[in-house]
Amino acid sequence: MPWEECTCMSLRWEFVNLARAPDANVSELCRRFGVSRKTGYKWLGRFASHGPEGLRDRSRRPHNSPRRTTPETEARIQRLRQDHEAWGPRKLRRALQRQGVESVPAASTITGILARKGLLRPDRRLQRDWQRFEAEAPNKLLQMDFKGHVPAGRQRCHPLTIIDDHSRFSLCIAACTDERRETVQTQLTRVFERYGLPERILIDNGSPWGSAGQGDHTRLTAWLIRLGIGVSHGRPHHPETRGKNERFHRTLVAEVLSRKAVWRDIDELQQAFDAWRDVYNFERPHDALGLDVPASRYRPSPRPFPSALPPVEYECDAEVRKVRDNGQIKFGGRLWFVGKAFYGEPVAIRPVATDAWDVYYCRQVIAHLDPTTKDEV
């Protein structure tokens, strides 16, 4: 859809940052952002000539910074800290460098400035997140979850967050009114249309995600698998397996949700999420990235979102069964449960050992058949 007035600066900023990346496909980005190639190249040209100020409407006054003096630098540090109360001296220093400030003081000096201004928080030693893995490239793995719920007037807001595991780039912070499958699928469709399809998604257990247990997929995860996206569930009762998403939620609380005691409605929360997502992706230095910003490591996926779901196809020699309405298939003279989420869909059965088989839906294993056990595994 075209850029709307209320979000045009945000979209221009995100478009330009993605389009300036090495090997970026500008024409494809224009299509995903819903603008003409002429408009896309216009904003790229303005950014090249005038920097971020060039993305503003021509009627607005451009930002011209005078030569910095020590008092002005201190004032800028103070303003930046007031805008981002959860940022420490190292993040503030890198943010000033990225903004082009000359003679940025050391982090220890910034600490002293913050202390004089009364802007230091009490010292809190927070335990670092468990870093068990990191995807080797963008779009190899996304992490997705809901951040509890937040009161919003007479409603409850359920923030849905999606981040890229490799770059920590935030693809979505949606102020949802519920946690239903249809709501999540709508948000995912928007994300996939703009950023393309990932290889895999890591999600929590429970509705609407399903479970890491046997045969507990949902219609949502079946849809993802049909799109060619692998689905992984975190270990039950082990949030550290989704550590980056958990850490992102802590940052969201510290830098957005905690700054206001009462939110008027869902729209106000969404506006706050949209504004902060730009800051998080393009301005906020990230410790795990060597104080670079997530956008510096993110690239959109080359796999476009299809206009129609691809057909389910298997090799000609595969044992194929159609899933019944109760989630069962018949194989080897007995009934096996593989999941109600796949009702009416064909699944393939492939041997993995003597008298043991895996059941596939598209390219993902959804069940394991072992006749030596009383029930399906």
Buried (B, 14 or more C-beta within 10 A) or exposed (E): EEBEEEBBBBBBBBBBBBBEBEEBBBEBBBBBBEBEEEBBBBBBEBBEEEEBBBBBEEEEEEEEEEEBEEEEBBBBBBEBBEEBEBBBBBBBBBBBEBBEBEEBBEBEBBBEBBEEBEEBEEEEEEEEEEEEEEBEEBBBBBBBBBBEBBEBBEBBBBBBBBBBBBBBBBBBBBBBEBBBBEBBBEBBEBBBBBBBBBBBBBBBBBEBBBBBEBBBBBBBBBBBBBBBBBBBBBEEEEBEBBBBBBBBBEBBBBBBBEEEEEBEEBEBBBEBBBBBBBBBBBBBBBEBBEBBBBBBBBBBBEBBBEEEEEEBEBEEEEBBBEBBEEBBBEBEEEEBBBBBBBBEBBBBBBEEEEEBBBBBBBEBEBBBBBBEEEEBE
